[in-house]
Amino acid sequence: MAGEPQADCLFCKIAAGDIPATIVRETDTTVAFRDINPQAPTHVLVIPKVHYADAAALAVGDPQAAVDVLREAGEVAAAEKTVDRGYRIVFNTGAGAGQTVFHAHAHVLGGRGLEWPPDNRLVHP
């Protein structure tokens, strides 16, 4: 059920402390930890402790938790000293967008140029 920990969810297990991660921040409602496959010098994931499949479901099901994730993403950026150079907060929603763990999470990316679009090709279906 949405909002409840899922036994088969990697991020629920990290939030519960059952699987180790390099935690950089933790609050009553969120956990922030380093991505194991970093795409930038700063690549930290911020997750809500409640389980929702993606950011859209989180925003509908627990708007305060969504706010908490965004606030913590900003705190992570400040702690990682990426604010002055700029940083990106990314929510991938769905497998087609690159979401591989179906527990809402924000990627905080910084410490390198983050041009847009990410590559020079425009891909259309």
PyMOL commands that set and color helices and strands:
alter all, ss='L'
color gray80, all
select helices_A, chain A and resi 10-16+55-61+63-79+95-97
alter helices_A, ss='H'
color red, helices_A
select strands_A, chain A and resi 23-26+30-34+42-48+87-90+106-110
alter strands_A, ss='S'
color yellow, strands_A
deselect
rebuild
show_as cartoon
